[in-house]
Amino acid sequence: VLALAIAVLLTGVVGFKLDPHIPLLFSSSIILLYGVWLRVPWKDMRDSIIKSISESIEAILIICLIGMTVGSWISSGTVPMVIYYGLKIFSPQFFLISVLVLCSIMSIMTGSSWTTIGTIGVAFMGIGMGLGIPAPIVAGAVVCGSFFGDTQSPMSDGCNFATAISGAGLYNGVRGMIISNVPALLISIVAYVFIGMNYSHVSADSASGIAETLAGLEGAFNLTPAVLLPAALLIFLIVIKFPAVPTMIAAAFAGTLCAVLFQ
């Protein structure tokens, strides 16, 4: 029965390229009909559905709030400011390994790969393009670092959800995932050290592109250090272990306030 439910889901999403909603409905219906055949009371099935949804709500809220945070941070100048300083500071040879390490740290602190990718990840993509490094390679470094923290961090919604469902306990789950996550991170670090050697020099075209990007950012945004306050607030709230949803709301509204005040 489980195989049939999965087959229906895969056929709809992968085979017919449908949005997941209808295939999920059909797949869930198969399980519900099996419950009816086993004479499981509807009340028990309904209670289980409600319990599962309630355990997912925080993760869903965080995903919604990430969009608010990213949009406000771009409008406020926070992400453009990171791009601006990054173009001035990073050397091409060590850029990729720096991206990997910084995204790992950020995702461990936030517990969210999407937050990391949508904030400093977007900034690093802009910096990498300015340095003349191909976008897919930069994206790979961003994703490697971001997903390390997302699976390893005790603040991660996925980590909390998985350990809650399995009953393993949060910190047992975190310790268990070190076995696979840390070797993967170390392999990625070695790989990006060697890849970075291919971009040890900035070409004349890249240098010209960097200058144009810097001038464009200066013209489009008021690049005062004050626009970094939303990022500082986010880090502070994470360090004091403030709950994830209010933290994301505060970061989004801080970005909106900076956009009004400085842009």
N, C-alpha and C positions, 0 to 999 in steps of 0.2 A: 504493500500500500504506500509506504514511504517512497519507494522507487517510482511508482506511478505518479505520485504528487510532484516529485522532482522532475520527471520526464515532461509532464504537462507544462510546468513552469519554464523549463529550458526550451521546449518547442515553441512556446509563445514568444519568449524574449529573444532567444538566439535564432530560432528557425524562421519565425515570421516577423522579427524585428519590431514587435509590439512594445508599447509602454508596459511596465510591469503590473499595472493595476488589475487588468482583467485576468491575465494569467495567474496572478496571486489569488484572485477571488476563486477561480476554478480549482486551483491547487488546494486552497484551504477547504473548499467544499468537499473535496474527496476525503480529507481527513475528518471533517464533520460527519459525513455520511458513514464513515467507518465507525465513528463514535456511537452513532445511532444504532448501527448493526450490533455493536457490543453492548447496547442498552445502557450506555453512560447517560445519566440524567443531564438534560440541557442546562440546568442550573450549575452543575459541576463544570461543564465545558465553558459556560459563560464566565464563571468565576476565574477559570484559568486564563481565558482571553484577557479579562480585565487586569489580572495580575501581571501578565506579560507586557501589556501596553503601559501599565504604570511604571514598570521597571525601565521602559524605553523612553519615557517622556523627557527626562533630563538631557539625554543624548540628542533628541529631536530639537529641543529648545536651543541647545548649544549650536547645532548646525544652522538653525534660523538666525541666531545672533551673530554668527561669523560673517554673514553677508552684510549686516549692519556695521560691524566693526571695520571690515575691509573698505567699504564705501566711504565711511566717515574718515578713516585714516588717509585715504587718497585725497579726498576733498580738503582735509585740514592741512595737507602738506607734509604729514608725518612720513609716508612712504617716499614721496619725492625727495625729502630731506635726507633719508637714508641712502637713496640712490646718489644724490649729490656728493655726500661725504665719501661714499664707497668708491666712486669714480676717482676721487682724489687720493684715497688711502691705499686701496688694494693693488698689489702687483699681479700681473697675469699669471706668473708661475705658481703662486700660492693661492690664487683666488678660489679654485675649485675645492681644495682641502679646507680652506677657511669657511666656505659656504656649507660644506658638509658638517663641520664641527659646530658652527654657530646655529644651524638649523636643528641639530641634535639637541643642543642646550635649550633652545627656545621651545622645542616640542616637549622636552622633558618638563620644563617649567609650566607650560600651558596645558600639557596633556592632550593637545590637539594638533594633528597633522594639518588639518584644513586651515586653522588659525595661522600656523607657521607659514604654510605655502601662500596664503592669501595676503600676508603682511610683509614680513621680511623676504619671503620667497619671491614675491612680485618685484621687490626692490632689487634683489640679486639678479633677476632676469634682465632688468634694465642695465645694471652694472656690467653684466657679462656681455651683453650686446655692444655696450660702449667700448669694452676692451677687445672686441673682435673675436670672442669665444662663441662657437655655435650654440644657439639656444637649446637644442636637445641635450647637449652635454651638461649645460648649466642646470636645466630642469632635472636631469638625472641626479645631480648632486643635491639639489634642493629636496627632492622626493626621498632620497636615501636617508638624509638626516632627519627629515620630518617624520617619516614613518618609524624610525628607530624610537624616538621619544613617545610617539603615539601608542606604541605597543608596550613600552617599558615603563612609562610614567604612572605612578599611583594616582595621578590626577586625571588620567585618560578615561573618557566615558566608555570606550570600548573595553579597556582593561577592567573597569569597575563592573560593566555589564556582564562580561564573560565570567568573572569570578563570582558574581552574585548568582548567576544562573547555575553555574556548576557546583556552587557551595564550597569552592576550594579555599576561599579566604583571600582577601586582596593581596596581602604581603607574601603569602605562599605563591600566588600567581605571578607576582612581580619577580620573585626569586627564580621561579621555574622558567620564565621567559628569558632570563639572562643567558641560559645555556645556548639558545639559538640566536638571540639578538646581538650579543657582543661579538662573537666570531664574524657574523655578517657585517657588522660595522667596521671591524678591523680590516677585513678583506676589501671593503669599499674604500677605506682610507688609503690603503696601499695602491689600489687601482687608480684613484684620483691623483695621487702623488705622481705616478708615471704619466697619466694623461696630461696633467698640468705642465709637464716639461715641454710639451709640444707648443705651449703658448707662453714661452718665457720672454718673448719680446713683443712690444706693441708696434705694429706697422705704422707707416706714415698715415695711411687711410684711417686706421683705428684711432690714432692720436687726433686727427682732424675731427673724427666722429665724436670723440670724447668732448672736445672743445665745443662742438655744436650742441651736444646734449646738455652740457653744463650751462651754456648760454640760454638754451631753451627753458631749462628748469628755473633759472634766475628770472626769466621774463614772465613765466607763467605763475610762479608762486612767490610769496613772501617767505623766504627761507630763514626765518629766525629760529634760534635754538628752542624757543618756547613751544614749537610745534612737536617737539619730541616728548612733551608732557604726557600725552596718552599712552605712549609706550612705557614711560617710567611708571605711570600709575598701574598699568597692567602687571608689570614685573613686581611692583611693591605688593599688590594684592595677592599675587601668586605666592610670594615669599612668606607672607603672614597666613597663608592657607585659608584665604577667604573663599567662600563657596563659588563654584565655577560659573553658574548662571549670573548672579549679581556682578561678578568680576567682568564678564563679557558685556553686560549692560553698561557698567561704569566706563569701560574702555570705549564703547561705541559713542556714548554721550559726551565723553571727554573729547573725542575726535570731532564731534559735531560742534561743540563749544569753541574749539580751536579754529575750526573752519569759519565760524561767524566772526570771531575776534581778530584773526590774523590774515584771513584770505578775502 
